[in-house]
Amino acid sequence: MAFLGIDTSNYTTSVALCDKGRIIKDARRLLSVKEGELGLRQSDALFQHWNYLPELIEETLYDLEGSIEGIVVSVKPRPQEGSYMPCFTAGQNAAKMLGSALDVPVYEFSHQEGHILSAAYENDIDFKKPVICVHISGGTLEIVRVTGGIIEIIGKTRDISYGQLLDRTGQMMGFDFPSGKYIDECAMNYLAGGSDDSSTDKGSSTAKQKNPLPKIFAEGSEVNISGIETAVHRIINEYSKEALSYFVLERISDSLVKIIDAVRTDETVLIGGGVASSRFIQSYCKDKNYRFAKEGLGSDNAVGLALSEGERPWQ
């Protein structure tokens, strides 16, 4: 008997089917963002979710053997009172209708809890002990401590997120939105000695030099990121895309380590969210013993919700 997960975030419609810790189906559609824009209005996101949900649900349940035991859905961004975004009402209402039609219970979670649960998949996380979970995605940069049934914010950005910095940098470079995967690819290529712009001497594979960007300001477990965006504007035409991608991700990785280590003692550190999929960041942190979401489970998805079977392992 399987559990169905539904997540309708600001950028992805996601439906998943899991059975006793096994992922049966993971179906997603990235929401369409107009060229040159850096996001979606909530009304546009809602419209797209309602268009995508029927086909994704049909695709997910098409080969179902057996029956659905329950539905788990994200209904708000964070597990805090007052947390709300209209886009999650699409998934919430779809879950209510399905639950009523199938006569099965519907369990309501937050989007952030879904990220934590999907990142924990195959990572041997013991939530009976305190765990530091880092959520780094397109619009979020938060460090939370999960302990004693409570999820408490212990670190965050004071302005924009890492994901927003990557998307705004990518827009300057002419990349599609979201831009993180393109910047990550460029940075890894730069590390490997390649160059996407042979006419640019600065930052080429034969002329690697000191990072010209200032370090991201970190105070304890909080960061100010918008200043580095201004610095990127100043040098955008001086370096190749690959060199600049490397510089930006190096600054992000350095500050991420600082704010995590500012609050970590001996807790397990689990990192999820779309930005956590970066190969550059994972490589930079390889000696820190952090645990990252498995490939494909860092970005927005409903897998963690379905895997939960309606129960929070930290409670």
WOJOKA-V893472 format. One record per residue. SS is DSSP state (H for helix, E for strand, - for the rest). D_LAST is the distance of its C-alpha to the last C-alpha in Angstrom with 1 decimal. Layout:
ss | d_last
SS | D_LAST
SS | D_LAST
This chain:
ss | d_last
- | 23.1
E | 21.7
E | 19.4
E | 21.0
E | 19.6
E | 21.5
E | 21.6
E | 24.5
- | 24.5
- | 27.6
- | 29.2
E | 27.9
E | 27.6
E | 25.3
E | 24.6
E | 23.0
E | 22.9
E | 20.8
E | 20.8
- | 18.7
- | 18.2
E | 21.7
E | 22.8
E | 25.6
E | 26.6
E | 25.9
E | 28.3
E | 28.7
E | 31.4
E | 31.9
- | 33.2
- | 36.8
- | 37.8
- | 41.5
- | 43.4
- | 43.5
- | 40.5
- | 37.2
- | 34.8
- | 34.6
- | 34.9
H | 32.0
H | 34.6
H | 35.7
H | 32.2
H | 31.6
H | 34.9
H | 34.3
H | 30.8
H | 32.5
H | 35.2
H | 33.0
H | 30.3
H | 32.7
H | 34.1
H | 30.8
H | 29.3
H | 32.6
H | 32.6
H | 29.0
H | 29.7
- | 33.4
- | 33.0
- | 30.1
- | 30.6
- | 28.9
- | 26.8
E | 23.8
E | 20.9
E | 19.0
E | 19.1
E | 16.4
E | 17.9
E | 17.6
- | 19.0
- | 19.1
- | 19.3
- | 16.4
- | 13.2
- | 15.4
- | 17.6
- | 21.0
- | 20.2
- | 22.7
- | 25.0
- | 27.3
- | 27.1
H | 23.6
H | 25.2
H | 27.1
H | 24.2
H | 22.6
H | 25.9
H | 26.5
H | 23.3
H | 24.1
H | 27.6
H | 26.6
H | 24.0
H | 26.8
H | 29.4
H | 27.5
- | 26.0
- | 22.4
E | 19.1
E | 18.2
E | 14.7
E | 14.8
E | 13.1
- | 14.7
H | 17.2
H | 15.7
H | 12.3
H | 14.8
H | 16.6
H | 13.8
H | 13.1
H | 16.8
H | 17.6
H | 15.3
- | 17.3
- | 19.5
- | 18.7
- | 17.0
- | 14.0
- | 11.8
- | 8.5
- | 8.3
- | 11.1
- | 11.7
E | 12.9
E | 15.5
E | 15.6
E | 19.0
E | 19.7
E | 23.5
- | 25.0
- | 28.1
- | 27.1
- | 24.1
E | 23.9
E | 20.8
E | 19.0
E | 15.4
E | 13.4
E | 9.7
E | 8.6
- | 6.8
- | 4.4
E | 7.9
E | 10.3
E | 13.7
E | 17.1
E | 19.1
E | 21.9
E | 23.9
E | 27.3
- | 29.6
- | 31.5
- | 31.4
- | 29.0
H | 30.0
H | 30.1
H | 32.5
H | 34.7
H | 35.0
H | 35.8
H | 38.4
H | 39.9
H | 40.0
H | 41.8
H | 44.4
H | 44.9
- | 45.4
- | 42.3
- | 40.5
- | 37.2
- | 34.6
- | 36.4
H | 33.9
H | 34.8
H | 38.5
H | 38.2
H | 36.2
H | 38.9
H | 41.6
H | 40.1
H | 39.7
H | 43.2
H | 44.5
H | 42.9
- | 44.7
- | 48.0
- | 48.4
- | 49.5
- | 49.4
- | 52.3
- | 55.3
- | 57.2
- | 54.8
- | 55.5
- | 52.9
- | 49.7
- | 51.3
- | 50.5
- | 53.6
- | 53.0
- | 49.5
- | 49.3
- | 47.2
- | 44.5
- | 46.2
- | 43.1
- | 41.8
- | 38.5
- | 35.6
E | 35.3
E | 32.2
E | 31.4
- | 28.5
- | 25.6
E | 27.4
E | 30.1
E | 33.1
- | 34.0
H | 36.7
H | 39.4
H | 39.3
H | 39.8
H | 43.0
H | 44.1
H | 43.5
H | 45.8
H | 48.5
H | 48.6
- | 47.7
- | 51.3
- | 51.9
- | 49.8
- | 49.0
H | 45.9
H | 44.7
H | 45.4
H | 43.8
H | 40.6
H | 40.5
H | 41.0
H | 38.2
H | 35.6
H | 36.7
H | 36.1
H | 32.7
H | 31.6
H | 33.0
H | 31.2
H | 27.9
H | 28.2
H | 29.2
H | 26.4
H | 23.7
H | 25.6
- | 25.9
- | 22.3
- | 21.5
- | 22.0
- | 20.8
- | 17.5
E | 17.3
E | 18.5
E | 17.6
E | 20.0
E | 20.1
- | 22.2
H | 25.8
H | 27.4
H | 25.4
H | 27.5
- | 30.5
H | 32.3
H | 33.9
H | 30.8
H | 29.3
H | 32.7
H | 32.9
- | 29.6
- | 30.3
- | 30.7
- | 27.6
- | 25.2
- | 23.0
E | 21.3
E | 22.3
- | 21.3
- | 23.6
- | 26.8
- | 26.5
- | 22.7
- | 23.0
- | 24.6
- | 23.2
- | 22.2
- | 20.2
H | 19.4
H | 15.8
H | 15.2
H | 17.0
H | 15.4
H | 11.9
- | 13.5
- | 11.6
- | 8.1
- | 5.6
- | 5.5
- | 3.8
- | 0.0
